[in-house]
Amino acid sequence: HGSEPCARWALSRPSAVPGTAADDAPIRKTWELSASKTTSISSIGAAAPRAPEPGTATKKSYNRDRQSAPLWTSMKPPPPGPVRGDSATHETKAAATQASTAFPPASSTRAPAAAVSPWPAAIAPRTQSRLTPPSRSADTLAVRSSVSARRKLTLVSPQGARRLLDRRAIAAAGVATLAVIAVATTPQLLGSRVSAALDGLQRAQPGMLWIAALGFLLALLGNAGSWRSAIRMCGGDLSLGDANARFGIGSVVNTFVPARAGDAVRIALFARAVPHRDRLWTTGGAFAALSAARALVLAAVVVLGAAVGAVPLWPVAVLLALVGVAVAAAVFARGRRARTHVSHVLDAFRALGREPRAGLRLSAWIVLAMVGQLAAGTAIAASLGVRSPVTAALLIILALDVAGLVPITPGNVGVTSGAIAMALQTHGVAATPALSAGIAFHAVETATSLVYGIGGALYLAGGVSTGGRRWALVAAAATACLAVGAVFGMTVLVDVV
């Protein structure tokens, strides 16, 4: 469009003087580009080398393609410059650097979002899991302890009782109990001698009978304590009240079921406190250790009876032989670990071999139980006017152990009374007073065991009951206490007044 291609259009600039006419020929517009600042890597370095113009003298090394300095140092950035102390960016970057190289934070700590992003744990060193369990709050421990207590008392429920006692055993116990009630109401069925013995109970002093009941209670407490000591040797944990409750339930079962089924119930109940799956084997071994300790204490009683001329001395050899077998088992097992199910039978003997003091504690509880039985026997013999009541009590204790070998009736009714009567007859007591003493001894022992066992059942049931059910248990316990007080008042206080 014109001879001057770089000329501007007329509209792009006015004429020099306002009002002067401009040429009508169109001219092209041009744009002036200013040098802009760029942030590319190529602009930071020196300009790229150009090929020399023809005829220009150059050095040989001039055409070498040199890399710019910024490219040589781009992989090693310079250290950061000074940053203001209160800068949030500086704190975030420092936290990010520490998070990428430090150990992972605990679950209870918190870090900024920028400090844990992106994926700082991917480059953190691997840590081993903790060997110690995490700490628990008091509420958690309380809940767990209550759940553990409920599990321990599973056998107290009716379902647990049905597992322990077969229906046939319950039926046999019911029939035997009815027979005992019939004999008690009509003693003429057993002959004139038994009827005369029952009439002789009217001459018994009620106060001495209550002292005998306290002696039987002391014996029950001692036996329960010995069970607790044996279970604690095997790693179990029981309170004294819990041990008495479990032992008392076994006493109630022994009262109504033959063949000493209460001992099996005790093993099952106390086994719940042993903290491993072979608990029944362990508890059975604890029962054997208890029998050995009782044999040792009974040997001392025989020696005492032989000293007063009441019994011969030869049973001591048999009892000490049983103790010797127990000692040999303790020595054999103390350096060995239980590797099979059956080997857990020796857990109690293993504990005795490693810690003989545990055997002393066990024997101390059994001595307490023996003292209670001796006190009860002495009180009953004195209440019926038997001469030398202490010697008679020694004979009664030995007769009880012999009668326990043939538990063919519920509560060993009849067998115990007959064994006591025969033992007292060797002491010069007439047949009728001797039988009266045997009947009184067994009657007071049975009544004490029933009250003790029912109290234990209420104790265990109260541990898993809440609300109105617990109040009902408290009312039942209060009623039982009032009944005992009423019987005591009618038998003792009336005569005193």
C-alpha angles and dihedrals in degrees: 000000000000145000093257108062094179095052118115125241118263092244092057095069133016124236120275093253121037112249095025114131116243130213115274094217111107119242128198124254121234131196127218114219116209122212108265127205115246132190098208120126092241093059093052095060130060121289117279113263116259129214111260119251118255113278095021116129112234137178121250094242094048094087093055110119104237121193116234119256095243090058091053091054100036093098092056108051117201118255116274117269125242114299127201112264097235094048114131090204091059092051093048093049091048090050090049091052092050093046092053094054105028132080116279111272121251120262091254096056127082130209132191116274091245091051095062098039134126099024102300092172090064091072097032118107118262114256129202121243118261117264096204119075117248117263116263130209123248091251092055092049091048092052092048093048091052091050090049090050091052090051091050091053096051092113092057092069120090090252090056091048091053090053092052098046123048119221091243091055091049091050092049090049091052093051092047092048091052089050091052091049091050092051092047093052096042108031090169087081089072096049138261095293094060090044090053091048091053090050089052090062088075089072092057117112109242094211092058090048090056090050087052089052090054089050091053090049090053089050091052091050091050093049091048090050091052090053090050091050092050093049092048089054088058094052099267125134120219135156119227092247092051091049092051091049093052093045090048093055088055089052091054091051091049089054095058105025126062128226091047093280087166089076090059089049090051091051090051093047097045091044088067088071095056109096102222139065096254090061095129092057090048094048091048089055090049089054089053090050089051090052091052092050090048090051089055093051091044090053088058089051090051090051089052091049091048089051091060092042096248101118137016121258101232096090087068090070092055093047093047090050089059090049090050091054090052092050091050090051090051092050091047095049103039095084097040133079126225106254101162136042095253093048089069087075086080095054093103092046090047089055091048091052093050096042115026090181088072088062090054092053090048092050091047091059091049091049088054090052091048091051089053092052092048090050091050093048092047092050093050093047090049092048091057095044097251112164118242094015093187092057089045089052091054090053091048092053092052091045090054092056091049092049090050090066091070107041097169098144133052107277087358088275112187095009094070094045092047093048091051092047092052092048092051092048089060086056091058098263117142118251098250097048090043091054090045090054091049093050092046092048093051094042095052091044092051093048092049092048092051094051091044093048095046089051089052092051091051090049093054094041091051090057092063099034130091138185119354094000091061091049089052090054091049090051091050091050091049090050091051091051091050091050092052090048091050092051090048091051094049094047103038114013095050092059091046093052 
